[in-house]
Amino acid sequence: MIVIPDTFIKRMHELNGKQGVTWAEALPGLIADCASRFDFIPEAPFSDLSYNFVIRVKRSNGKPAVLKSSFRKDELSREVSVLRAYEGRGAIHVLDADDEWGVALLEGADPGTPLSSIEDDARATGLFCEVFRRLHLPAPTSSRYPSMREHFAAIERYRERFNDVNIAGPLPKNWVENAEECLSYLISTTSENLLLHGDLHHENILRHGEEQWAVIDPKGIMGDIHFDTIQYLLNYEDRGGDCEQVLRSRIAIIADRLDLDPHRIAMWGVARGVLEACWAIENGGTDWYRGIQITERFAKCLH
């Protein structure tokens, strides 16, 4: 019988209230049902559990796999849909899934070492480009994937919240306006909407085989391909130098190898920083300044 860590149950309570606790406490039974249905032996859960319960399993053929269970079934269903769309393009393989149960059985990456293990930042960025180059495809007509405007909706909610109460919001007004202008321009000038990963960073790119890498945990967003570089640019931001220097170097490599517009990348970064600040405020946090620091750093790359 799998034991659910108390820390994970507490996390589910923070995120989803009593329903989240009930779901977490029922996981041992769900995993047992999945083991019978999908023919695997449960092993150990991952140590860095946050939004989903993820456990290593061994299939009857001896191969490793991963069972992912989510309280937010729609989000996992969308993730599975993106992985299947990316089939053959460098994404981890979906072995089986059940939307109603909120579970997905995924191929286990072997050895599964994340891209963050490559400490040479220029080399890691080059590998990122190799993965990025083969991943994207035109967005389907399905409405299950949010648009870029929907993804950035927290900025609009921030505006409405503080306009309604007629008091000054905490964020610097000029940065909110700059982000809105960038968003309006970028969305209106996007020539092709692609199915984006949405969270493509070091920890979601795993070594799979001797020279291959596979992506995991896509969010699924429709929009401008330049946006899918941003999450990588936000991680390990001071590796190999100060944050501004590392950012400029990465953007230069990415723009050159992927034939992308560095100006558009920087503009998406300006908007993304303000979005992060708005998310922090919605969640009751006081560390919104970190998002503004992101915005300021990307803004310097515009000049």
Salt bridges, closest charged atoms under 4 A:
GLU14 OE1 - ARG11 NH1 3.68
GLU79 OE1 - LYS68 NZ 2.86
GLU87 OE2 - HIS93 ND1 2.99
ASP98 OD2 - ARG37 NH1 2.59
GLU107 OE2 - HIS208 NE2 2.85
ASP121 OD1 - ARG250 NH2 2.80
GLU180 OE2 - ARG159 NE 2.80
ASP199 OD2 - HIS201 NE2 3.67
ASP199 OD2 - LYS219 NZ 3.74
ASP217 OD1 - LYS68 NZ 2.63
ASP224 OD1 - HIS226 ND1 2.81
ASP224 OD2 - ARG264 NH2 2.98
ASP228 OD2 - HIS136 NE2 2.69
GLU237 OE1 - ARG297 NH2 2.78
GLU244 OE2 - ARG248 NE 3.42
GLU244 OE1 - LYS300 NZ 3.58
GLU276 OE1 - ARG272 NH1 2.70
GLU282 OE2 - ARG157 NE 2.58
